[in-house]
């Protein structure tokens, strides 16, 4: 059991550490990051219950609806809800890159909890495949979600477009990911290029968030200088 737990939690913690250490300007409080991770882990229970009811009652019969509603919308909406209402206004969220860290934290909390349940039910031999696909994809959905939340929070003027993108794009990507898995007989041939694209997009957002944070701190520095000399 200890081996299953270790295999279940290790990929999530490794990926979270990777994105956390990418924050070059103002490292986030470990306590807030861990709390966000824990929120994500606890989300598994209400989401699994809703998905179980939908499956048991045979409400969703289309593969498209299953992928984009039962998985994509439900999982990404709950993660977005936590980020927007529990983290977005937090004092620790003080630069654009923070969205990447907290987005990865809530998504990896969810993915880690889900991963442990899966390995308990199906065996530790699935650990590598789970780390490469579901855990990694959840991390990248969270990174993309967090990027747009960070951009929205620190953009002057209307923020609505970025907030909408922070929810809509992860739902769309998650839906396509699940649709490939449930609809394609040779799903490995399709999921590989999709994961390459997802990693490319996620890492691109990480670089863009770094640039936004650098600009943010330069602006803060100039404002402080003006205040001191006024």
Secondary structure, 3 states (H helix, E strand, C coil): CHHHHHHHHHHHHHHHHHHHHCCCCCCCCHHHHHHHHHHHHHHHHHHHHHHHHHHHCCCCCCHHHHHHHHHHHHHHHHHHHHHHHHHCCCCCCCCCCHHHHHHHHHHHHHHHHHHHHHHHHHCHHHHHHHHHHHHHHHHHHHHHHHHHHHHHHCCCCCCHHHHHHHHHHHHHHHHHHHHHHHHCCCHHHHHHHHHHHHHHHHHHHHHHHHHHHHHHHHHHHHHHHHHHHC
